[in-house]
Amino acid sequence: MRAIVTGGAGFLGKHLCRALDAAGYDVLVIDLHLNPEYRTEIADVRDAAKMDELIKDAEVVFHLAAFLEVGESVQFPHKYVENNITGSLNVLEAMRKNGISKFVFSSTAAVYGEPKVIPITEDSKTIPINPYGATKLALEGLLSSYVASHGFTGVALRYFNLFGPEENHQPETHAIPRFIQQIMTDQEVTVWGEGGHKRDYIYISDVVSAHILALDLMNKRPHEYHYFNISTEKPTSVMEVIEIIAAALGKTPNIKNFPPRPGDPLLLYADASKARAQLGWQAEISFKDGIEKTVAYFQTKS
């Protein structure tokens, strides 16, 4: 059995490849960067001819390759549309041409925009407020159309604030690795507002397990489009995040408050009952345990 993982050299991709390997899959990575643990084809999803050449002889494609910075998407929307929509369409077309019909997609909570009702359910309105979220929602629509028109089986996993070991963005914009680095090196800890904003932080191994369970679901319910919130259902405030990280590091954080960012909802978390009922999934790692594992990783790299 072969699984193709686009974006398999990234944060989630590395962890997912190991889980697929452990489940007995031969893993092929397609990425702009090397995953040294697995066979990697250095290629860009925007290259349609290359996707036609590489995406073949596999049971399933896990599509993780995407640009993912919200602020950058506002500045450079064409870049995000070209990569996240056109590039993803190239992957779908290569699958169609080469007889692969199972597609698991890394979607995002950003498809919801600013929800009016909390907790967010899968039936909440999807009104993205940035190009990043819009491109992910567009691909959900494309995937649904390939299920209807070409007999695909598709799963979109809308996960929330993913974190864990090996997360490394340059520059680092994600809250948890940024807070760890700032506290560990005695820098100012940047907080927008008073730190009361609450988010749904989910540990990497729990997100990976949802991808593995998606394989079973696609076998049991083929030729359908499935979409799920992947959520702990337990929001944590910014100040609680900082306190737990500081305790794990044995440090006192030097907090610097800035004015709240416009359009930054005070509370964002989701209902994951659909994933429990249909996917057989639920989050297993507590936020505190996840932070301790993540801090331990960053300490070894300091």
Stockholm file with secondary structure:
# STOCKHOLM 1.0

chainA/1-302         MRAIVTGGAGFLGKHLCRALDAAGYDVLVIDLHLNPEYRTEIADVRDAAKMDELIKDAEVVFHLAAFLEVGESVQFPHKYVENNITGSLNVLEAMRKNGISKFVFSSTAAVYGEPKVIPITEDSKTIPINPYGATKLALEGLLSSYVASHGFTGVALRYFNLFGPEENHQPETHAIPRFIQQIMTDQEVTVWGEGGHKRDYIYISDVVSAHILALDLMNKRPHEYHYFNISTEKPTSVMEVIEIIAAALGKTPNIKNFPPRPGDPLLLYADASKARAQLGWQAEISFKDGIEKTVAYFQTKS
#=GR chainA/1-302 SS CEEEEETTTSHHHHHHHHHHHHTTCEEEEEESSCCTTSEEEECCTTCHHHHHHHSCSCSEEEECCCCCCHHHHHHCHHHHIIIIIIIHHHHHHHHHHHTCCEEEEEEEGGGGBSCSSSSBCTTSCCBCSSHHHHHHHHHHHHHHHHHHHHCCEEEEEEECEEECTTCCCSSCCSHHHHHHHHHHTTCEEEEETTSCCEECEEEHHHHHHHHHHHHHHHHHSTTCEEEEEECCSCCEEHHHHHHHHHHHHTCCCEEEEECCCTTCCSBCCBCCHHIIIIICCCCCSCHHHHHHHHHHHHHHHC
#=GC SS_cons         CEEEEETTTSHHHHHHHHHHHHTTCEEEEEESSCCTTSEEEECCTTCHHHHHHHSCSCSEEEECCCCCCHHHHHHCHHHHIIIIIIIHHHHHHHHHHHTCCEEEEEEEGGGGBSCSSSSBCTTSCCBCSSHHHHHHHHHHHHHHHHHHHHCCEEEEEEECEEECTTCCCSSCCSHHHHHHHHHHTTCEEEEETTSCCEECEEEHHHHHHHHHHHHHHHHHSTTCEEEEEECCSCCEEHHHHHHHHHHHHTCCCEEEEECCCTTCCSBCCBCCHHIIIIICCCCCSCHHHHHHHHHHHHHHHC
//
